[in-house]
Amino acid sequence: MRLGRSVKSITYLKTHTADVVRDVAEDGRPLVITQNGEACAVVMDVATFDRWREAMTLLKLLSLSEAEASAGRTATDDEAFARALAAAEAE
């Protein structure tokens, strides 16, 4: 992602908050906020935030799955389905 247009100072945010919120909501591009010349926050629209959270959740599940497989804690598809069926019946 190119950040050229997407970086603004905290002073800009303070004086143009409504414009920043509108622009971020309309174009879906996150805005990096700087303070004393360093990035300190990101402003993004809710839809982008939701997609980001879903992606992070999937990456976490993938990481956990890889760790389980590396530790040898695996099951065949038949075993997994049998366990899921047994769990559903127990409810």
N, C-alpha and C positions, 0 to 999 in steps of 0.2 A: 504494500500500500504506500503510495506517495503521500507524504505529509505536508507538502508545501503550503497549500491553502488550509490545511486542517490543524494548524498550530496557532494558538492565540494566547496572549498573556492573561493573567488573572484580572488585570485592570480592564482589559477589553471585555472580559466576561461580566465584570461588575457593571460596566456602563452600557452593555448591549445584551443583557440577559434574555430579553424577550426575542430579539433577533436570532440569537444563538440557538435557543430552544426551537424556534420555528424552522430555521435552516437545517438543524440536525434531524428534526422530525420529517421534513420534506425530502431530503436527499439521502437519509440513512447513513451518512458518512460520519463516523465518530470525530470528535474534536479534542485534540490534546491541549490541555491548559498548562501554561508554564508559570512558574513563580521564581523570581530571581534568576531567570534564564534557564531553569531546569524544568523538565516535565514533572508535573505533580498530580495531575488528574486527567480523566477522560470523560467527556460528556457524550452520551450516545442515546439514540431513541430506544424505546422499549422493545420494539420488534427485533432490533439488532442485538440488544441485551439478551432477549429470550433465546435467539439463535446461538449466541455465544455460550450461554449457560447449558443449552442442550448439547452443544459440541463438547464442552468440557466434561459433562456427565458421560458422554459416550467414550471419550478418551480415558476417563478414570476407569470405566468398566473394562475397556480393552487392556489397560495396564494391570488391573486386578486379575483378569483372565489369563494374561501372559504369565503373571507370577504363579497362579495356581497350576498352570500347565508345566512351568519350569520345575515346580515342586513335586510334580508327578500326581497331582490331585485331579485326575481326569476320569471321565466315564464315557462309555459308548452311548450312542444316541438311544438305543433301547433302554439302557439303564437310566438315562436322564428322563426319558418319557415315563418310565415306570415310577420313578421317584416323584415326578410332577403329578402323575395321576393319583398316587397314594396320598400325597399332600392335599390334593383337591378333595378327595373322598373323606379325609380326616376333618375337613372344615365343616 
